[in-house]
């Protein structure tokens, strides 16, 4: 009976890995690339675009973003930087911008209690923006000089009300290369990215590092006012635009746009703790404490079972095989090894396709998974207890909106 249960568990995990791999690769292969659309429009036909960048204590990494925005070739551009920093972010930006008239620095107003910081900054920027399109960009991004030109051409060519791009995630430190591929591949497989662009789709997904939206559409849906308390503001904006009857397009912009979300273990822990639990429960409108607790248990069991259990079973079976010489443990060892290696190979292929760091780190995804379980539990505990998680000097708790 025991061996049958083990075989069934391992077989189920293998099937889940296969499905996980298929979903992730289908999303990758079916997602159109920003550079696939040839340039056909003249500069006279291009609308004014208002780029809005929220900054809060970004002095250590904003330089790449500002320099890449300054280098943009798009001819009709204004760049609004809404700042709420206590460090020297503004001084650094000013030194880079110099006399470039496209840039405008705006001091962020005091944050109301019922708002999340980033949506409030973007909403404030939208009120003074003059562009026909609003382009929301994160301060941790950097871009090819032709990015905005190609994005606007793509949006006009596809009549997009909202265009968002999947960026290339730049992973440089050990902890980034180890941990970041886990949540990133979970998103790649778990979100129906490939369905967003279908004409009859009811799915709206957007990525915060790059969201190009028609100004009129943004105003008609109420801007960020409707989702001011939502921690995963990008996902919520995509859903709001689609639910309001407008078109959402998603494209692969990895060759032209890069983002470095977090740079060390502390940032990874705090950054994902901020939204990895609260984001999904808000998106799914899960208000029951019992259902939220079940989600926590499901997340722990799911991540552990998929990414850790096969290796644990392989090691246990190997030890018992050596001690007992029983055929049973030889078979379990081989089956466990096949399942674990399959997971490693699938993870490596996904990471290579999406350019999530170095594929050799797939061998350590079991360790990264244990750390990520810790992040997930920390996020859930902080959210459900009401104590909130901290990020850039602010404490984030669930806000009603």
N, C-alpha and C positions, 0 to 999 in steps of 0.2 A: 504493500500500500504506500509506503514511504517513497519508494523509487518512482512509482507512478505519479505521485504528487510532484516530485522534483522534475520529472520529464515534462509534465503538463505545464509547470511554471516556466521552465526554460523554453519550451516550445512556444508558449504565449509571448514571452519576451522577444524571441526571435521574430515572430510575426509582427509584433509592435515595431521592432527595429526596421523591418522591411517596409511597413507602412509609413513610418517616420521618414525613412530615406526617400521613398517615392514622392511623398508630399513636398518635402524640401526641394528635391530636384525638379519636380514639376513646376513649382513656383519659380524656380530660377530660370528654367528653360522657356516658360511661357510668358515671363515678364518682358515687355518690350524694352529695348535699350534706347536711352535718350539720343544717342548718336545715330540711330537707325533712320531717322527722318532727315532727308536731305534739306539743305538750306535753300529756300526759294524766295523768301520775303526780302524786300528792299528796306533800308533803314527808315524811309519815309512812312512806311506802313506800321512801324513798330510803336506800340503804346508806351506811355510813361509808366515805369514800374517804381513803386516805393518799397525799398528794402527796409525792413524793420528788424533790428538786432537788439535783443535784451541783454544787458551786461550787468553782472553783479560780482565784484571781486574777481575779475578775469585777467588781472595784470600778468599773471604767469603764463597765459596761453593765448591771449586775444590777438597778439601781433600777426600771426599767420592769417587769421580771419580778415583783419582790416587791410592788410597788404594785398590779399587776394581780391577783396572787394574793390580796392583802389585800382587794381589792374584790369577790371572788367572792361570788355570792349563794347558792351551794350551802350548805344548812343543816348537813350532817353531814361535817365536814372537819377533817383534821389535816394540817399542812404540815411535813414533815421536811426540813431543809436540811443536807446532809452536806458539810462544808467541809474543804478542804485547801489553804487560801490562805496566801500569805506577804505579801500586801498588806493593805489595810484593808477587805477585803470583809465580814468579820464585823461590824466596827464600823458600816459603812454599813447592812447588813441590820438590825442591832439598832436603829438609830435610826429606821428606817422601820417596823419591826414594833411597836415600843413595847411596849404591854402586851397585845397580841392573843394570847390563850391558845391559838389554833390553831397557832401557830408553835413549832417546836422546833429548836434549833440543835445539831447533832451534829458533834463533831470526828472527821474521818476517821482511821481507824487507819493505821499504816504500810503502805505498798503492798507486797504480796508480789511476788517476782520474776516469777512466772508469771501475773500479772494485769495487765490494762489498767486505767488509772486510773478511767475513768468507770464501767465495769461493777462494779468493786470498791466504789465509793461507793454505787451503787444497791443492790447486794447487802447492804451494811452497813445501809442505811436500811430495807430490807425486813425485817430481823431484828427491828426494834423497832416496825414498823408494826402498827397495830391494825385497820386497815380491811379490809372485805370485798373492796375493790378497791384495787389499787396503781396510782397514776398517776405515770409517769415523765415529767418535764418538764425541758427544757433551760433553763439560766440566761439564754440569749440570746433567749428568747421573751417575748411580752407578749400579753395576752388580753382578750377581751370579758368583762364581769362575769358573763354567763350561760353562758360556755363549758363549765364543768364540769357544770353542771345539764343542759345540752343533750346533752353527751357521755354522761353516765350514762343519761339517758332513751333515747338512741339504742342504747347497749349493752344495756340491759334489754329494749328493744323488739325487738332483733334477736338476743337471746340470745348476745351476743358473749363469747367467752372472752378475746379480745384485740381491742381497737378502737384503731386508729391513725388519725391525721388528717394530711392533706396541708395544710401551712400556707401562708400567703401569705409569700413571701420579700420582705422589705423591702430594697430596693437604693437607697442614697442617694448614695454617692460615685461619682466617675467610673469608678474601677476596678471597683467592684461592678457598675455598669450595663453596663460593657463586657464583663467576663469571666464573671460569674456565670451569665448566660443560657445559655452553652455547656454546662457540665456539668448544669445544671438541666434543659435541654431534652433532653439525651442521656438523662437518667434518665426523663423523662416519656415518651419514645418507646421507650427500650430496655427498660424494665421492664413486665411485663404487669399493670399496675395494674387494668385493667378486669376481669381474670379472678379477682381475689382474692375477691370477694364471692359468686361462684357456689357453690351448695351442694356440687357435686361437685368443686370445685377442689382441687388438691393444692399450690397456690401460696400461700405465706405471705410477705407483705411488710409491713414496719412502718417508720415514720419516727420517729427518735429524739426529735424535739422534743415528741411527744405519744404515749404508749403507755399505754392503760388496760387493765389485765389483772386477772382474778380472782386473788385472793391464793392460793386453793387450787390453781388451775392453775399459778401461778408456782412454788409449792412442789413440786408433783407432777413438774414437768419439771426440777427441780433448780436453778431460778433461773438466775443468771448463771454458776454453777459450771461448767456444761457448755460455756460459750462464753467463758470468762474471758480467753482469749488472742486473741480475735477482734477485729480493729480496727473492723469495721463491725458493732458490737454490735446495732444496731437491725434491720438486715437479717437477721442471724443469729437474733435472738429471734423474729422473725416466722416464719422457716423452722422453728425448733425447735418453736414452738407448733403449727404446722400438721402437721409430721412426727409430733408426739406424738398426733395425732388430735383436736385441739381446733379450734374455729372462729376464724378471723381475719377481721375486717372492716376495710375501709379506706373512709374518707369524706373528702370535700372540706370542709375547715374554714377555707378562706381568708377568709371574711367575719368569722370570730370569733377567729382565731389568727394571730399574726405572728411571724416569726423573722428576725433579722439575723445571719446566720452569721458573716460576716467584714466588717470595716469598712475595710480598706485593702489595698494590693497585697501587702504582706508577709504579712498574715493569710491572704489568698486563696492565695498561693503555698504557705505552710506547711500551711494547713488541708487543702487538696486533696491536697498531696503526702503527707499522713499516710495517706490511705485510698483514693485513686483507683486505685492499682494493687494494693496489698495486700488491700484489701477484696474485689474480684472474684476474685482467685486463691484466697483462703481460702474464699470462698463456693462456688466451683466445685471446690475441693479440687485445684487444679493444683499439684502438687509437683515435677514435672519441670522442670529448668532450661531444657531445650530448648523445652518447651511455653510456658514463661513468656517466653522470648526471642521466640518466634513471636508471642505475644500483644502484646509491645511493638511489634514491626514492624507487625503488623496494625493496632494502634491508631494509629500514626504515619501509615501509608498511608491508613487509613480517614478520619481527621480531615482530613488534608491534601487528599486526593482529593475529599472531599465539600464542603469549605468554602473551600479555597484555590485548587485547580487550575483551576476554571472561570474565575476572575478572572485568574489568570496567563495562561491560554490566550487570554482576551479581549484582554489588553494586548499579548501577543506577536503575535497575529493582526492587530490594529489597526496595529501598527508595520510589519509585513511587507506589509500591504495598501497602506499609504501609499507604501512604498518600491518595491514590485514592481508594484502595480496588478493583481495576479493575481486571477482570479475565485475560485481555490481559497481564498485567504486571506480574501476577502470572505465566502464561505460559512461558513468556520470561525469568523470573527469574529461573524457573526450567531448561529450556533448556540451558541457559547460565551457570548455575551451573554444569550441566552434562558435558558440553564441557570443562569448566575449570578444573573440577576434573579429567576428562579423560586425559587432558594434563599433569596434575600433576602426575597421575599414570604412564602414558607412560614415562614421563621424569625420574621418580624414577626407573622404571624397567631398562631403558637404562643405567642410572648411576650405578646401582647395577651390571649389566652385565659387563660393561666396567671398573668398579671400579673407577668411577669418583667421589671421595669424599664420603660424607654421603648422603643417600637418603632423609633424612629429609629436606635438603636444596632445594629439588624440590618444596616445598611449597613456596619458595621465588624466584622461577625462574622469576616471573614477574618483580621483582625489579632488579634482575641480568640482565634481558633483556633490561631494560631501561638504565642501565649503559653501556651495550654492544652496544646499539644504539649510545650512546655518543661516544664510542671508534670508532665505524665504521664511524660516521660522521667526527670525528677528523682526522681519517686516510685519508678519502676522501678529506677533505679540505686541509690538509697538502700536499697531493700528487698532487692534481689538481692545487693548487696555486703555486707549485714549491718551497715552503719554506722547505719541507721535514720534517721528524720526527727524533727525536734524540734517540739514544740508545748507551749506554756505551761511551758517549763523542763524538760520531760521528753523523753527520746529513745525513740521507738517503733520497735521491731524486731519481727520475727515471733516470736510465742510459741507454743509447742506447748500444746495443751489437748485 
